[in-house]
């Protein structure tokens, strides 16, 4: 059961230790009601805000949804039973399908958010708090609201991560840290249960300002004290350790610039405070990243990957603002969140049509000369061109905080989002590009974003020559200071697939960069580097000042363990221990056990690795990677049957994951069972019909049993990849079989490979 004492601190989430003149002051959480006396206006602004409503106990005041025996049809093809929302006295209940496939009554204990939708949570006896899959559309009826809807209509099977009782909908791990104040997850690995605590159920004052006990002491004593300290306590932060001031106090007009510039940019921790929740990240510790002035001291930020972003940096998946904002010129020039948002109401400080004009002078920007649209039209509003919306959770539209300039030329060439088409839905990028080119013939935006073509190319199937060319461009981007740090860092991560002189130089320089994200990018980019080079370049990061950099360097270097000297192992061990501790922090998820198992396997401790992998499966049976890692350890030990059995177990638990039947096919090939291998590989191609490599291996496995089917699979691999190796494999097979299709295949292959290769194949065909 969730515990929420009103006064006292729990765990280390916001525990701050200040040292001054030899004395220590442990700050404790006092609760938002202690703030009302002096900060009534801020408190009233906060009331009813998104932060205030982030989580509440379910009662008549907090619940917005219709629980008067309302019903909603299920998307489950196996059942036509209705989901029902009802009351028992003052309590709110639902009747929905549980993990056993049967419908049960569950009590709603908590609400989550309030607009444009509200979610609801059920608490289980083991301390797990889970979000049900249905949400209440709290918009007015005229906007389509006041209805129940299914947030995850395709997640109705119990093996799927976002089935409501699984980890994807678990509050304790996924949500609590950002929706409540001073959270301690308190997961007990022995009982596989939670005893999660917080000091306040919602995002309250101390979520941002930090524990306030010393501030209260300062407030009581400051009236009659004029010294620099009060009882040896520092006064500069008024008892707080977080500096939430603005980075720029004075904006000024300068020369012929169309935008105000900062008179000076001062250090502020405000963006770090907001980023702790408004970011796509993984928590790795309970360290105070704000006090340490390093996001990576507590979190590992997701960089610009194809999973979460488009190649031009525009948001694709939910990134929760910070990763986008880091790309912007706003961030570079000292803009912080409170320059636009009231931190207490969480609303914009000014009307949306005038907000940007705080810095962007209206004569230059609030005119048809700039925006080229009729005055007062939607196209005349800055945000509609520079902060396009993406809708998540069916109805929640969120704006991109990268403040990108529309680039329909890139959209036309590379398929990135064309902001113009957000409004002009009946047009295409050729139309919008022609308009923009005519309006701004001297624009340099496309040149400034030349990284987009490179980031797009790395996602394609490239031959060796193309890959080398892309790697050279990635190296240039990583070393060009005009790009945002997160773009440079992301370029480094994309070097993982190739290692050459250019990438080695770029990575070697990046590990010395003051930007922690660039150093993190270097670690990922170095993963396939030659062992000696990898150690030489990454080992200094084992002593990095930022935790996430140290532990990721340790993980990357542990793959070299068997070939390290005793002094090198001793140098690696402290950071490696920190890495293992960071995984213990997340031991309620399978990935943490899997990562510890990988470390043990690198060190040759296979029994320990097997134990960790098995524990990961017990904790979270629907995580495919752990089964793959365990099967690999069994294979390395020569226990092929166990390797096959664990892959079969994983395939049963994760029937939608193509990697499991693919690896099962490889395992069957190792034991010379080609029939079962082909059967497993066929399933892999069905589950991942765009994976050319799966078709390639499937085709090779069919050669002796079904040669014609093998030809078809190999040609499909080539069609998907345009990789000459796949077409060569097909032609080689047909040549060896003296197939009547061989000459046609060779004719198609000839322009793609060296002439000596073609000569050899033709000689074999004519023998």
N, C-alpha and C positions, 0 to 999 in steps of 0.2 A: 504494500500500500504506500502511495506517495505521502511523504511527510513534509510538512511546511511550517516549522516553528517560526514565530514572528521575530525572534531576536536571537542571534548567534550566527556564526559562520559555519559553513559545511564544506569539507574538502578543501581544495586549493584553488578553485576556479578564479575567485577574485581576492584571494588572500594576498595582501601586500605587506612587505616588511620594509619599513623605512629605518635607516640607521643614521643617527645624528649625534655627534659628540659622545660616541661610545654607548648610546642608549638605543634600545629597540622599541618600536611601537607596532604591535600587531593590530592592524585595522580590522574591524568587525562590521558586519552588516546590521543596520539598525531599522530598516524598513522605510517605505516612502512616506508613511504617516508622520514620521519624525521631521519631514521636510516642510510640512504645510505651514508651520508658524512663520517662517521667514520667506518661503517661496510659494505663496498662495497662488499667484498668477500662473507660474509654471505648472503647479499641480493641477489647477483647473484646466489649463490648456491640454495637459496630458490625459485628463479624464475623457474617455470615449475615443481616444486615438487608436490607431492600429497597434501601437505598442501596449497601451492599456488593455486592449481587447485581444491581444495575441493568444491568451489562454485564460479560461475562467472555469470555475466550478459550474456544472450544469444546473441552472435554476431558472425560475420564471423570468428573471431579469436578463440573463445572458443568452438564453436559447432563442434563436430567431425562427427556426424551422417549424413546420406544421407537424405536430405530434398528436393530432386529433384523429387517430386511426387512418392517417394518410397512407397511400400505397404507391408502389413504383414497380413496374414490370422489371424482371431480371433479364440480363443479356445472356444468361447461361442457357446454352442450347439443350442442356440435359434436363431442364426444369422450366415449367411455366408458372411456378408458384410466385406470388407477389411478395415483395419486401414490404413490411408494415412498420410504421412509426406511430407509437402510441404512448400513453401515460399510465402509470400506476400511482395514484395519489399525486404527490408533488414530483415524483421521479419520471424521467424520460427513458423510454425503452425502444429497442428495435427488434424485429424478428427477421433475421437474415441467415444466409447459409454460412455455416462454420467450416472448419478445416476437415471435418468428417463427412462433408457433403450434405449434411442434414441441416434443416432450419432450426434455429434456437432463438430464445429471447436473451438479449444482452442489454444491460443497463448502461445508458450514456452517463459517464461520470464528468466529462469535461467538454467544453467548447473550444474551438480553434479558429481564431480570426472572426471577422464579421462582414466584410464587404470586399469584393463583390460576391463572395461566397463564404459560407461558414461550414466548417467540418466538425465532426463529433468523434469522441474517443471512448473506448471501452477499456476497463482495467481488469486484468486477470489475476488469479490468486498468486501467480509467481512474480507479481510486480510488473509484468509487461503491460504497457499501455499502447493500444493499437487504434489507428484511425480506421473507421469503417469506410467502405468504398463509395458511399453516397454522400453528397453535399447538398446544402440548401443554397439555391440561387437567391441571394438577398437583394438583388436589384428590384426596382419597381416593375409591375406587370407590363407597363408600356415598353420596357426595354427587354422583355422576355423573362423577367425574374419571377419570384414568388413560386418556386417549383423545386421539387427534388430532382436530382440528376445523378447519373453514374459517372464518377471521375475516371474510372478505369474499366470501361466496358469490355476490353480485350483481356482483362486479368481476372478471369473467373475460375481458373484451375489452381488447385492448392500448391502445385509445384512452381508457380510463377512468382517471381520476387515481389511483385506488387499485389499479390493476393492479400487481402486485408489482414490476415493473421501472421504474415511473414515479415521479414526484416525490412522490406521496402516501405512498410507502413508502421514501423515501430517508433514510437515517440521517444523512448529512452535514449536510443542511439541517434536517430535521424533528426529529431526536432527539438528536444528539451533544451539543449545548450543555447538555442536562440530564442525560444519562446517563453522562457522563465528566467528568473534572476538567481545567480549563485547556485548553479546546479552541480550536484555530485551524482554521477550516474550510479555508483555503488552496485556494480554487477558482481555476483558471486559465482565464480566458475565451478565451484564444487556442487552447487545446487542448481546451476543454470537459471538463476533468478535475479531479480533486481530489487533494490531497496532505495530507489532514487529519491533524493531530497532537493529542496530548493528553499530559499528564504522568502521569495515572493513568487506567486504562481505566474505572473505576467512579466513583461519587460518593464521594469520599474526604474526609478531614479538611479539606483546603484548599478544597474546593468551597464550604464554608460559612464557615470561619474566614478564608479568604484566604491568600495566600502566607505561608509561615511562617519564612522565613530570618531576619528580624529578631527573631522570637520566640525562635528558637534562640539568637541572640546575647544577648538579654535573659536567657534562662534560665541561660546559662553565667556571666554577669557579675553577676546580681542577688544572689547569695549574699553577696558581700563589698562591695556598693555600696549606699549609703544615700541618695545624692544623687537629686535629681529626674530627672536624666538619666544615661544611661550612654553615654559617648562622644558626647554631643550627640544621643542618640536619645530620643524621648519615651517615658516609662515608663507613662503612664496606661493605654495599651492593651496593655501587656506585649508590645510589638512587633507587635501586630495593628492593622489599621486598621478592622476591623469590630467594632461593639459588639453582642454577642449577648445582653446582659443582659435581664432582664425589665423591662417598663415599670412594673409595680407590685410593689414589694417587700413592702408591708403592706396586707392587706385587713382592713377593720374593720366591725363592726356599727354602724349609725348610725340613731338614731331608731327609727321603726316600720317601716323598710324590711325586706323579706323576703330581700333579697340583700345580701351584703357589698359594700361600696363601697371603692374605692381611697383610701388615705390621701393619696397623690399619684401622678400619672402622669408618669414620667420618659421622656425621649427614649430610644428604643431602635431599633436597625437590624435587629432580629431578623426581623420580618415581611417587610421588604424582602429580606433574604437568602433566606428560604424562598420568597418570591413569584417569585424569578428563575426557578424551575422549576415551582412550583405555581400556574401562572396560564395563562390563554389569552391569548397575546400574540404580537407580531412583534418580532424583534430588529432594531434599527436602527443599532446601533453597538457598539463594544467598550469604551465608557466604563464606568467603575466607578460604577454607579448607587447602590451602597451608600455609598461615600464621599461621593457627591454628594447623598445623602439624597433622591433623586428617582427613582422607578421609570422615568419617562419619559426619563431620561438615557441609558438603554440599550434600553428596550423600549417598545412601543406597546400598551397594554392594550385588549382587547376590552371594550366597555361592555355594558350590558344591552340587547341587541338581540334581535329575534325569532328570529334564527338560533341563538343559544346559550342564551336564557333564556325562560321563560314570562313573561307580562306582570306577574306579581306578584313577579318576581325569582327564583323557584325555578329551579333548574338544569334545562335541557333537554338541550343538547349538552354535551360535555365542557368544563368551564371550569377544571378543575384547582384549585379551592378559592378562590383569592385574590379573584376577582370576587364570589363569594358572601360571603366573610368580610367584605369591605368594607361590605356591606349591614347587617351585624349590630350589635346593641347590645354584643356582646362586644368587637368591635373598637373601638367608640366609647369603651368604658370601660377600655381599656388591656390587655385580655387579649391574650396573644401565644401563638404555637404551643406553646412549651415549658410553658405552664401546663397543657396537657392531654397533650402527647406527649413522650416521651423522645426527644430529637433523635438519640441514638446508636443505640438499638434501633429507632427509628421506630414503637414500639408505644405504646399508651396507658399513662400513668403509674400509673393506678389501675384497678380493675375498672370496667367500663362502667356498672354500676348505681350506683356511688358517685362517679364522676368529677365530675359536675356539682355534687355536694353540697359541693365545696370552697368554693363561693361561695353557692350557692342553699341556704339553710338547710333542713335535712331536716324540721324540724317543719312548715314551710310547704309544701314541695314533694314530699317523699317520703311523701305521705299520700293516701288516697283522696279527701280533701276537694279536693285539687288535680287529680290525674290521673283520678279517677272510674273507675278500673279496679281489679280485684282485685289485692291485694298479690302481688308476685312474678310477675305476668303480663307478657306482652310489652307490653301497653298501659301498664304502670306504669313502664316504662323511658323516661327522658327522650328519648333519641335517636330512638325510634321515632315520636314525635309531632313533635319539633322538628328532627330531622335525617334526613328520609326518604331512602331509598336509591334510586338510579337505576343500572341495570345497563348497563355498556358492554362492548364486546369480548365479547359473548355471555354471559360469566359473571362479570365483574368489577363487583361492587356497590360503589358509592361514596356516601358520605353528603354531603348538602347542608350546607355550612358557613355558610348564611345564618341558621341558628337561628330559622327562621320559626315563628310561632304558627299552628296550623292554622286555615284560614278556609273551611269548607265553604260558607258563604253566597256567597263570591266564586266558588267552584268551580261552584255551582249557577247563578249569574247569568252568569258569563263563561267558564266552561270551563277555568279554571286547575286544576292538580292538587289533588285532595282527599286529603290525607294520611290521613284516617281510612279511606279505602277501600283503603289499602295492606294493612291487616289484614282489614277487613270487606268482603271482595271480593263478597259476595252482596248488598250494600246499595247505595244510591245517595246522591247528595249531598243530596237532600231529607231523607232519613233522618238523615244525619250533621248537617246544619244544624239540624234540630229538636232533636237531642240537645245540641249545643253551645250553642244559644240558651237551652235550659232550664238547663243547668249554669252558664253564665256570662251572665246577663241584662244585666249592666252592662259587658260587655266593650267596649273602645274600639278593638279591633284593626282592625275594618273601616274605621273613620274614619281611623285612622293609615295605612291602606293605600288611601286614596282615589285614589292615583295609578294603581292597577291598571286601573280602568275607562278611564282616559284612555289608558294604554299599549295597552290592548286595542283601543280605538276607532281609533287611528292606523293600525292594520293593515287597517281596513275601507275600502271604497270610499265616500267621503264627498262630499256636495255642498258647494258653497262655504260655505253658512251653517253646516253642521255642522263643516266644517274650521276656520272662524273660532272657533267655540266651543271646539273641542279645543285650538286654539293658545293661547287665553286660559288654559285650564287648565294647559297645559304651561308657560306663563310663570309661573303661580303656583307650580307645583311647583319649578321651577328656582330660584326666589327664596326658598323656604321652608327655613329652616335646620334644622328638625326632621327633615327627610328626610336619609338617608345621602348623602354626597357623590356616590357613584356613581349613585344614583337621580336626583339633580339634574342630573348630567352627562348621563345618558341622556335625560332630558326635553329637554335642549338639543339633542341630536342629532336628535330627532324633529321639531324645528322646521324642518328643511330643506325640507319640502314646502310651507311657507307663510311669508310674511313680512308682518307688520303691526306696528302701533305696540307692541303688547304684547310680541311676540317680539323686536323691536329693543331695547326697554328691557331685557329679561331678558338678552339676549346682551351688551349693552353693560356691564351690571353683572358678568356672569360672567367677562369677560376680565380683570377685576381681582381675581378671587377667589384666595385663597392655595392652593386645592386645584387641583393640576395637571390632574386629570381633568375638573374643571368648565371649566377654560380650554380643554381639548381638545374638550369637548362644544360649547362656544360656537363654535369654528371650524367644526365640521361643521354646526351649526345655521345658520350664516351663509352657506352656500354659494350660496343663491339670492337673497341680498339684493341690492338695487340697488347698482351699482358704487361710487358715491361713499360711500354709507353703509358698505359692506363695507370699503373701504380705511380710512375714518376709525376704525372700531371695531377691526379686526383688526391694522392696521399696528403698534401698540405691541407686539404679541406677537412681532414679528420680533426683538426684543431680550430675549425672555423668558429667564429663567435656566435653563429646562429644554429640552433639545435637542428632544424630540419635539413640544413646543409650538411652538418656533421653526420647525421644518421643515414642520409641517403648516400653520401660518399662511402660510409662503412658498408652498407648493403651492396653497393656496386663493386667494391673491392674484395668482398668476401668470396666472390666467385673465383678469385685467384688463390684462395687459402692454401691449397695443397702444394703450391709452388713458392709460397712465401718463406723467407728466412725467419728464424726465431725473433730477431729484433723487429722485423716487419710485422709479425703477428702481435708482438707486444705493443707496437705503435697503433695497430688497428683495434685492439681489444677494448679500450675505453669507449670509443665512439660506437663500437659494435654493441657493447652492453647498453648504451643509451638507446640504440635502435631496438634492441629486444625489449627494453622497458617501454618504449613507445608502442610496441605491438601489444604488450600486456594491457596498456590503457584501453585498447580496443578488443579485448579478448571475448567480447560478446559477439564478434563477427568472425566468420570463417577465414577471411583473408589474413587476419593477424596470426592465426595458428599456422596457416599455410606459409606465411613469410618466415615464421620461426622454423618451420620444417625445412624450408629451403636453406636457411643458414646452417642448420644441423647437417643437412645432406652435403653442402659444400665442405664442411669440416670432416666429412667421412663418418659422422655419428648417425648411421642409418637407423638404428633402433629408436633413437631419440626423434629423428625425423618422422618415422612412421607413427610414433605416438602423437606427435604434434598434428600430423595430417588427420589421423583418426579423430582426434579431439575436435578439429575444425569441422569435420563431417558431422560429428555428434551435435555440435553447436548450431550448424546451419547446413542442412543436408541438400539444399537447393543451390549450392555454389559449386559450379562445375570445375573451377580451377584446382580446387583441393584434391578432387578425384584424379585429375590429370597428373598432379605432382606426386601423389602417392603411387600411382601406377608406374611412374618413371623410376621411383626409388626401387620398387620391386623388380623392374626390368634391369636396373643397374646391379642388383644383387643376383641376377640370373633366375629370378622367380617369376617366369613368364606366366604361369597359370594364375598366380595371385594378381599379376598385373592385369590380366584379362578379366578376372572376377571383379576387381574394383572398378574397372571401366564399365562393366555390365551393370554394376550397382549404380554408378553415376548416371549412366544412360537411362536407367529406370526412374531415378529421382529427378532427372532433368531431361525429359523427352524432347524438348525444343532446342537443345543445345547441339549444334552440329559438330563441335570439336570432340565430343565424346565418342560418337560412332566413327569419326575419322581416325582417332587414335586407337580405337578398338580394331579397326581394319588393319592398321600398321602392326598391332600386337598379334593379330592372326597371321599376318604375313611372316612374322618372325618365327612362328611355330609351324610354318609351311601349310597352313590351312587356307588355301586360296579361295575356296568356295565361301567360307564364312567371312573372309576378308572382303570379297567383292560385295557380299550382302550388306556388311556394315558400311562400306564406302558408298554404296548406292544410297543409303539412308542419309549419309552426310551431304551428298550432292542435292538431295531433295530438300533438306533443311536449309542449305546455303546455296541456292541455285546461281548465285553470282560469284562464287568462289572458284576461280579457275584452277587453283592448285588441287582442290579436291577432285575435280574432273580429271586432271592430269594423272593423279595417283590411281584413281578409279580405272581409268583407261589402261594403265600399265597392268593392273591386277587382273584384267579381263583377257589378256592376250591369248592365253592358252585355252581358256574355256569358250569364249565368245569373241573371236577376233573382229567380227563386223561391229559388235557393240563397243569394242575397245576403240575402233576407228572413230565411231561417233562421239565417244567421250573425249578423246584427245582433240578432235576438231572443235568440240564445244569449248574446251579449255583455251584453245587458240582464239576462238571467236570472242571470248570474254576478256582475254588478256592482251592480244596482239603480240604475245611473246614468241619470238622465233623458236625458242627452245621447245615450246609445245608443238609447233608445227613440225619441227625437225623430228621429234619423237614419233609423231604420226607417220611421216614419210619413211623413217628408218624401219618402223614396224612393217609397213606395207612392202618395202623393198625386201626385207627378210622373208616375208610371206609370198613374194612374187605376185602380189595382188595386181589386178588389172587397173586399180585406182592409183598405183604408184606414180605413173608418169604425170598424171594430172597434179598430184601432190607436189612432185618435184618442180613442176613448172611454177607453182605458187610459191615454193620455198626459195627458188633461185635468186630473186632480187634481195633476199633478206639475209643471206649468209655468204661467207667467202667462197670463191670459186673452187678452191681445193676441196672444200667440204662437199660441194655438189659433184665434183669429179669422182670422189670416192663412192658416193651413193649411186651414181649412174653405173660405175664399174661393177658394183655389187649386184645391181639389178640385171645387168647383162651377162653375168656369169652363169 
